[in-house]
């Protein structure tokens, strides 16, 4: 399956929607998209992974390095997950404690978010 990445501005944040498979071949494209957003001055990023059907360790590495880049720039990186496979990977690796994870895009971008 091909990977699709779509970026858009929503209020004061950038939403990056990802669909398809994130693996050793496609994950670097996500990393480049996130790095490009940060380079353009976007500090508040929401990565919507609800349409991701598969994710491997390379994709996890991209997300971890992207989070570090965003945080070092005084930004915030949130993930939206609904696929049980992707959620299981986050739990097994302990990354559910590293990332801000939401089950819907609406929850991730909500102005009532207590972490905002």
LINQUI-V642768 format. One record per pair of residues at least 12 apart in sequence whose C-alpha atoms are under 6 Angstrom apart, sorted by sequence separation. I is the first residue (numbers start at 1). J is the second residue. D is the distance in Angstrom with one decimal. If there is no record, write none. Layout:
# LINQUI-V642768
I,J,D
I,J,D
This chain:
# LINQUI-V642768
5,17,5.7
5,18,4.7
4,18,5.7
4,19,5.2
3,19,5.8
3,20,4.6
2,20,5.7
3,21,5.9
1,20,5.9
80,101,5.8
82,103,5.6
78,100,4.9
79,101,4.8
80,102,4.8
81,103,5.3
80,103,5.5
80,104,5.9
15,45,6.0
17,47,6.0
13,44,4.9
14,45,4.9
15,46,4.8
16,47,4.8
17,48,4.7
18,49,5.4
21,52,5.7
31,62,5.6
44,75,5.4
46,77,5.8
48,79,5.9
49,80,5.5
50,81,5.0
13,45,5.8
15,47,6.0
16,48,6.0
19,51,4.5
20,52,4.8
21,53,5.5
22,54,6.0
23,55,5.8
27,59,5.0
43,75,4.3
44,76,4.8
45,77,4.9
46,78,4.7
47,79,4.9
48,80,4.7
49,81,5.3
50,82,5.1
19,52,4.7
20,53,5.6
21,54,4.7
22,55,4.7
23,56,5.2
46,79,5.8
24,58,5.3
23,58,5.9
23,59,5.7
22,59,5.7
